């Protein structure tokens, strides 16, 4: 059976933790930053875990991650 192809866009957006959970970047930090509080902007810069509901779909996009 041939190897599965990785979706390149997904590979650039997700990484795994040591325990195998998926990490994603947060959105909403590109523009209109003057309206957002410093605390909100600081938290948007930190990575977040992918929700359990989406984890299965993303692992199918990036099988060797």
C-alpha positions as CSV (number, residue, x, y, z in Angstrom):
1,X,0.0,0.0,0.0
2,X,1.5,3.4,-0.9
3,X,2.3,6.0,1.7
4,X,-0.4,8.5,2.7
5,X,0.1,12.1,1.5
6,X,0.3,14.8,4.1
7,X,-1.8,18.0,3.5
8,X,1.0,20.6,3.4
9,X,-1.1,23.5,4.6
10,X,-2.0,21.5,7.7
11,X,1.6,20.4,8.3
12,X,2.6,24.0,8.6
13,X,-0.1,24.9,11.1
14,X,0.1,22.0,13.7
15,X,2.7,20.4,15.9
16,X,2.5,17.7,18.5
17,X,3.4,17.8,22.2
18,X,5.5,15.1,23.8
19,X,2.3,13.3,24.9
20,X,0.9,13.3,21.3
21,X,-1.6,16.2,21.7
22,X,-1.9,18.7,18.8
23,X,-0.9,22.3,19.2
24,X,-2.3,25.2,17.1
25,X,-1.7,28.9,16.9
26,X,-4.4,31.3,17.9
27,X,-6.1,33.7,15.5
28,X,-7.2,37.3,15.8
29,X,-3.7,38.8,16.2
30,X,-3.1,40.4,12.8
31,X,-4.9,43.7,12.8
32,X,-7.0,46.1,14.9
33,X,-4.7,45.5,17.8
34,X,-5.1,48.9,19.3
35,X,-8.7,47.9,20.4
36,X,-7.5,44.8,22.2
37,X,-6.2,44.9,25.7
38,X,-2.5,44.0,26.4
39,X,-3.6,40.9,28.3
40,X,-5.7,39.7,25.4
41,X,-2.9,40.2,22.9
42,X,-0.4,38.5,25.2
43,X,-2.6,35.4,25.4
44,X,-3.3,35.3,21.7
45,X,0.5,34.9,21.1
46,X,0.6,31.7,23.0
47,X,-0.2,28.4,21.4
48,X,-3.4,26.4,22.3
49,X,-4.4,22.8,22.2
50,X,-6.6,21.5,19.4
51,X,-10.1,20.5,20.7
52,X,-10.9,16.8,21.1
53,X,-13.7,17.2,18.5
54,X,-11.3,18.4,15.8
55,X,-8.3,16.2,16.7
56,X,-9.4,13.2,14.7
57,X,-9.9,15.2,11.5
58,X,-6.5,16.9,11.8
59,X,-4.6,13.7,12.4
60,X,-6.1,12.4,9.1
61,X,-4.7,15.4,7.3
62,X,-1.2,14.9,8.8
63,X,-0.8,11.2,9.3
64,X,2.9,11.2,10.1
65,X,2.9,14.1,12.6
